[in-house]
Amino acid sequence: MSGYKYDFFISYCRYGSVQRWLLNHFLDKLRECLADQYAPTPKVYVDRSMERACTGRRTCGTRCGTARS
């Protein structure tokens, strides 16, 4: 998918068990499903550095701007 480094951008709440669930359960299943549906397999960027979720591409800056969705 031209022009982008990643096809999907995931940002999530760092409170509670969300991070553990996302990394231990959801992310692998998402990648597996995407690989089954698309060739080449889409690249997923998981934000682990922003302290808070952003409200739009302009607010997210370059991290979100390198992802298609």
NORJOJO-V487231 format. One record per residue. RES is the residue in one letter. BURIAL is + if it has 16 or more other C-alpha atoms within 10 Angstrom, else -. D_LAST is the distance of its C-alpha to the last C-alpha in whole Angstrom. Layout:
res={RES	RES}
burial={BURIAL	BURIAL}
d_last={D_LAST	D_LAST}
This chain:
res={M	S	G	Y	K	Y	D	F	F	I	S	Y	C	R	Y	G	S	V	Q	R	W	L	L	N	H	F	L	D	K	L	R	E	C	L	A	D	Q	Y	A	P	T	P	K	V	Y	V	D	R	S	M	E	R	A	C	T	G	R	R	T	C	G	T	R	C	G	T	A	R	S}
burial={-	-	-	-	+	+	+	+	+	-	+	+	-	-	-	-	-	-	+	-	-	+	-	-	-	-	-	-	-	-	-	-	-	+	-	-	-	-	-	-	-	+	+	+	+	+	-	-	-	-	-	-	-	-	-	-	-	-	-	-	-	-	+	+	+	+	+	+	-}
d_last={11	13	12	10	11	8	6	5	6	9	11	15	18	21	24	25	24	21	20	22	21	18	19	22	21	17	15	18	18	14	14	17	16	13	16	18	16	15	17	16	14	11	11	9	10	12	13	17	18	17	20	18	15	14	14	11	10	14	15	13	14	13	12	8	9	9	6	4	0}
